[in-house]
Amino acid sequence: MSTNSQRLSERSTKTSIPVSRGIAKGYTRIAATLEEASSLQRGEILITHTTDIGWTPYFSIISGVVTELGGLISHGK
């Protein structure tokens, strides 16, 4: 995943397959690494390839997570 890839329009909408209940709305931030995640702002939706225990501190400030891998009871691996 490249953080410098295609820039989405400001009003772009994406959908995904949820693994938990609820709806998340907010600006999205692509972060491929924990270093990039350090710029996450409260209420944003994190988009990343996968997460592990190192991402846990960010879960309390973000509105949602979109990953390519994982499920309800996993960290994505």
N, C-alpha and C positions, 0 to 999 in steps of 0.2 A: 504494500500500500504506500503510495507516494503522497506526502502531505502537500507537495507542490503540483499535484495533478489538476485536472479540470476544475475550474472554479464554478460552483453552482450559483444560480441566480438567487437573489435575496428572497424571493417568494417561492422557491422550489419546495416541493412536498415529496417525501419519500415514505414508502410503507415497508413493513417487514413482518415476519412471523413472530409473534410475541411468545415468550416462555413464562410470563407472569401476567397477572391482571393489571389493569390500569392503562392510562393514557399519559404519554409524556409529550409536552410541547416546549419548544425552546430553540434557541440557536444551536447549531451543531458545531463541534470542533473535532477535526481529525487529528488523532495523536497516535503515532505508530510506536512511540517509546515513552517511558516514564518521564524522561526529560521534556518531551513535548507536552505531556500531560500537565506539567507544572504551570502552564498558562491557562488551564481550565478556570472558568468563572462560574460562580454560583448560578445554578439553574440551567446550565448548558447540557446538551446531550453529547456524550462521548461516542465517537465512532473510531473503532480500532479493530485490528485483526483478532486478537484474543486478549484475555486478561489473566493475571495470576494474583497471588496474595499481595504483591507489591502495589497493585492498583487500589487496594482497599481504602486508603485514606481519602481518595477522591469520590467514593460512592456516597459519602454524606453530603457533598455539595452539589452534585450533578442531578439532573432530572431523569436521566435515562442513559442506557448503554446500548449501542448497536455493535455486535461483533460478528465476524464471519464464522467463528467456531464456538461451540459451547451449548449449554442448556441450563435449565432451571437450577440444578444442583451442582453445577460445575463452575470452575473459573475459566473454562474455555479450552482446556487441553484434554 
